[in-house]
Amino acid sequence: MTGASWAQYPEKAITIIVPWAAGGGTDAAARIVGSLLEKNLGQPVQVVNRTGGNGVVGHAAIATARPDGYTLGLITTEINMMHWMGLTDLTYEAYAPLAMINEDPAAVIVSAEAGWTTLEEMIEDIRANPGKFKGTGTGLGGSWHLALAGLLNKVEVPSDAMPWIPSKGASTGLLDVVAGGADVAPVSLPEAASLLEAGKLKTLAIMSGERAKNFPDIPTVEETMGIAWSQGVWRGMVTPKGVDEEILSTLEAALEKVYNDPEYVEFMESRGFGLRWMDGPTFGAFLGESNSELGEVLKAIGLAK
């Protein structure tokens, strides 16, 4: 491709592939990004949902698209889980990373009536009473399950010391904790906000490198336990491998403008989404680290193939 062609990019509509269904959180994030990219790039941006295979179909469609800069994708945490579980051979290495645009860390959420006042107390109770306490908040091997299992693995507590009760989602799991059917739901703070505000639940720590802006009183795992453990769900923009570097630079710059746009910030915060930015190289390094960490956890809980 010539320099003149680079200078003219983009010359036609751009597509963003979303591996999840319309109406969900990833779809909503893609659509606000798409509308603001149109403003910054001067071309229409359409969002296409490619669902199926627990995220495999859409993630594969992004990776195999023509690498011309006109097909982007919003990938999610599952890209670093699916291949370990034997669902696909596809890995994060199939993409050119552009930017992370969102992250919602897991928080250690328990009943307001639980006797624990710190994360350390909870961990020591689990260590001393293997099998007594139960976690919930997603299906077996889901993001929130891996967040808790990884935390236990990090503090050298066997993951089966806290059995996992599969649930249809965070809201179901949180209600189960309130009712006493489970003891811990390691889900995101926005998902638990209403029950936290109602005094039905409390949070012992957040699995992030820094405290949440909207919940500044909640300590991080490192602050309470002295170990670094960050885990949650995130969303990031990528292209297929092979797109010209100048086009990648144009897209990354446009996405940074989107991320800093007050309309984007208001949209994400009003829906409880956490804001986190990483440029392409930083996001690429993060993907590699996350892939290794989740592989370790899946092996520890016996779900790696």
N, C-alpha and C positions, 0 to 999 in steps of 0.2 A: 504494500500500500504506500502511496506517495505522501510526502509531507502535505501537499495541497489537499489530499483526501482527508488526512488527519484534521487539518484546519477546518474542514467543512463538517466534520462529525458533530452532531448527528444530522443526517439528511432525511430520515424517515422515522416512523413510529418505533417506539421501544416497548418491549414486552417484559413484564416481571412475572416469573412463574412462582406460584405459591404451592408448596407441597401439602397444604391442608385445606379444609373445606371453607367455602364462603361463609362469612358471618362470624368466624372465630377470631381469636386475638391476632394470629399471624396475618390473616387476611386483612384485618382492620389496619394493622401497621403498614402492610404493603400498599394499601390504597391511599393512606395519607402521604406516604413517601412518593408514590407515583404522581399524585396531584401536584406536589411541590417540585418534583423533578421536571414536570412539564413546564413550569414557570422558569426554572433555571436553565433548561436545555432547549426550550423553544420548539419541542416536538411532542406529539401525543404520547402518553404512556398508558398502556393497557395492562391490567392485572388478569392473569389466567390461572385458575385453580386446577392443579393436576393431582388428584387424590388417589389413594389406594395403597395397599401393601404396608400399612403403618408408616407412611411417609416415604417409602422406597420409590414409588412411581414418580412423584414430583421431584425428589432430589436427583433421580436418574435423568429426568427430562432436562433439568438445568445443566447437568454435566455433559450431556450429549448434544446440546444445542449448537448451532453454528457459532464459532468463536469470532463474531464480527462486531461485538459491542452492542448489538440490538436485542439480545436476550440476556436479562439479568435474572437472578433468583434470590429469594429470601429464605436462606437455610436456617435450620433450628438445631437445638441440642441433639436431636435424634441422629444426626449424621455421624456423631461419635459414639453411637450406641448400636445402630442397626447391624453393622458388619461384625461386631463382636458376638452378637446373638445369632449369627448365621442367616440373617435375612437377606443379605446382599454382599457383594464384593466391593461395593462403592465406599470410598472413604473421602475425607476432607481434601485429600491431595488431588482430587479431580477438578478442583476449582481454583480460580484466581481470586483471592479475597479482596474486597473493596473496603468494607467497614462493618464493625459491629454498631448497631443502632439502639439496642435495648438489652437489658439484663434484669431479671427478677430473681434475686438470691432466695434460697430456701431459708426459712426461719424455724427454730425449734419451738413449736407451739404446743402447749399442754393445757389441761383444764385449769381454770382459776382455782379449783379446789385441790389441785395437786400439792403434795407436801414439799416439792422441790422449789427452791428460790433461786438457784443458780444452775447452770449447765453442768458444772462439775459435780454437784450433788446428784443430778439425774444419772450421769455416766457412772458414778460409783455405785449407785443403787442397782443399775443394770448389771454391772460387773459382779456385784455380790449376789444377785438374784436372777441368774440366766433363765430366760423363758417366762418370767413373771409379767413383764411389761410388753405391750404391743404397739407397733407403729402402723400408720395408715395414711391415705391421702391420694393414692393413685394405684394403678395396676402393678402386678409383680414385675419388677424390672423397669418401671417407669422412672422419670427424672427424679421425683421426690423420694422414691424408694432408694435410688442410688445415692442421693444426697445424705440420707441418714446412715445407710450401710457404709458409705465412704468415711463418714465421721467416726463411726465405731471402729472401722478398720484403722483409722489414723491414730486412735488412742489405744489400740491393741486390745479391743474388746471383740470377740467373735461376733460376726454379723448375725448369727442365728441366736445370739443371746437376747435379741429383741425380735421376736417373730413378726412378720409383716402380714397385715390383713388387707387383701386387695379391695379397692373401692373404685367406683366409677369416676371419681374425681375428687378434687380438694374439698368442695362444699360438702359432699357426702361424708368424707373422712373427718372433717371438722365437727360435724354434727355427732359423729360416732364418739369423738373425744369428749364432747360436752355431755353425752349420755352415759359415758363410762365404759363403752364397748372397746375402746382403745385408749392408749395413754399419751401418744405423741403423734402429731401431724406435722411433718417437716415441709410445709408448703410456703408459698410466698405471702408476704405481709398484706398486700392488697386483697388477696383471696380471703384472708381472715379478718379484715379490718372491721366489719360490722359486728362480728362476735367478740372481738377484742374490745371494741368501744362499749358493747353491752355488758362487759365484765364477766362474760362466760368463759373466756380463755385468757391466758397470759403467755408472753414470749420470753424464753430464757436467753436466746442468743440469735444472731443472724450469721449465716454462712457466707460472709463477704469480707473483702479486705478492708472495708470501711463501713461506718454506720450509715443506715438509711436516712436520707434527708427528711423524709416525712415521719420517721420514727427515731429521732435522735437519742432517745433514752435507752435504746436496746443495744447491748454490747455485742461485739463480734465474737466469734469462736476464739480467735487469738487472744482477745482481751480477757476472756474468762478461763481459757484452758492453757494458754501459752503455746498453742500450736496453730499453724496457718492452715485453714481449710475453707475453701470457697467453692460453692456449688449452687446451681440453680438452673433456670432456663434462660436462654438468650436467643436473639435473632440477629442475623447478619446478612449483608448484601454481598453477592459474589457474581462472577461470570464464569463461563466454562474456561478451562485452561486454553491458552493460545491467543487470547485477545491482545492486540498491539498495546505496548506500554503507554503510548501517548493517549490512547482512548481510555485505558485504565486510570490514568492520571486525571483526565477530564471528568470521568465518572466519580472518582473519589472526591475531587474538589466540589462537584455538584452535590454529592451526598453530605459533605460537611456543612454546606450552606443549608441543606434541608434540616439537618440535625440542630443547627443553631437558630432556625427560624422560629419565632414565637408561636406561630400557628402549630408547628409540630410539637413543641414543648407543651403547649396547652392541651392539645389533643391527647398526648400520651399520659400526661399527669392526670387529666380528668377521668381517664379510664383506669388509673392505678398502675400503669406500666412504668417500670423503672427505666431511667435514662442512663445509658452508658455508651460512650464513644470510644472506638478504637480505629485507627487508620489501617490501611491494608496490611502493611508489614506486621504491625502489632497484633492485629486480628489473626494473621497467619500463624504467628508464634503461639498465640492463645489456643488456636485450634489443635496444634500438635500436642500441647501440654494437656488440654482437656481430653483428647483422645487417649492418651496414656493413662491418665487418672481413672477415666471411666472403664477402661479395659481392666485395670487392676481390681476395681470394685466388682465388676461383673464376674471376674474369675473368683473373687472371694466368696460371692454368694451363689456360685455354681450355675450362673446363667450364660457364661461364655461358651461358645461352641468350639 
